Amino acid sequence: MKKTILNLGKCLSKAEQRTINGGGSCSGYNGPIIVTCAQYEELPPQYKGCVLVHSDCFPQ
């Protein structure tokens, strides 16, 4: 059973490991985590995935 558990998943590349450990696109972002719709619209595209924003900011 131990061997089965140890073989789950896959080996990650160094780039994938960096992303998981905080070396991703959000590592340079130092603004607020929770933002308003207006603040979200002002963010550069690379940081829009780094914040929490209400779903009302995305009309359907």
C-alpha positions as CSV (number, residue, x, y, z in Angstrom):
1,M,0.0,0.0,0.0
2,K,2.8,2.4,0.8
3,K,4.3,2.0,-2.7
4,T,0.9,2.7,-4.2
5,I,0.6,6.0,-2.3
6,L,4.1,7.1,-3.1
7,N,3.5,6.6,-6.8
8,L,0.6,9.0,-7.0
9,G,1.0,12.1,-9.0
10,K,3.9,13.1,-11.2
11,C,7.3,14.7,-10.8
12,L,7.3,18.4,-11.1
13,S,9.8,20.5,-13.1
14,K,11.7,23.3,-11.3
15,A,9.4,25.9,-12.9
16,E,6.3,24.1,-11.7
17,Q,7.9,23.8,-8.2
18,R,8.6,27.5,-8.2
19,T,5.0,28.4,-9.1
20,I,3.7,26.3,-6.2
21,N,6.2,27.6,-3.7
22,G,5.4,31.3,-4.5
23,G,7.6,32.0,-7.5
24,G,4.6,32.5,-9.8
25,S,3.2,35.6,-11.3
26,C,1.9,36.9,-8.0
27,S,5.3,37.0,-6.3
28,G,5.7,40.6,-7.5
29,Y,2.3,41.8,-6.4
30,N,2.2,43.6,-3.1
31,G,-1.3,45.3,-3.2
32,P,-4.5,44.4,-1.3
33,I,-5.8,40.8,-1.6
34,I,-9.5,41.7,-1.6
35,V,-10.3,44.4,-4.1
36,T,-13.4,46.3,-5.4
37,C,-14.6,46.0,-9.0
38,A,-12.9,49.4,-9.7
39,Q,-9.6,48.3,-8.2
40,Y,-9.8,45.1,-10.2
41,E,-10.2,46.9,-13.5
42,E,-7.2,49.1,-12.8
43,L,-4.9,46.1,-12.1
44,P,-2.4,45.0,-14.8
45,P,-3.5,41.7,-16.4
46,Q,-0.7,39.7,-14.9
47,Y,-2.0,40.5,-11.3
48,K,-5.7,40.0,-11.9
49,G,-5.4,36.4,-10.8
50,C,-3.7,37.4,-7.5
51,V,-6.7,39.1,-5.9
52,L,-10.2,38.2,-4.6
53,V,-13.0,40.1,-6.2
54,H,-16.8,39.7,-6.0
55,S,-18.5,37.7,-8.8
56,D,-20.7,40.7,-9.5
57,C,-17.7,42.3,-11.2
58,F,-18.1,39.9,-14.0
59,P,-21.4,40.4,-15.8
60,Q,-22.8,37.4,-17.5
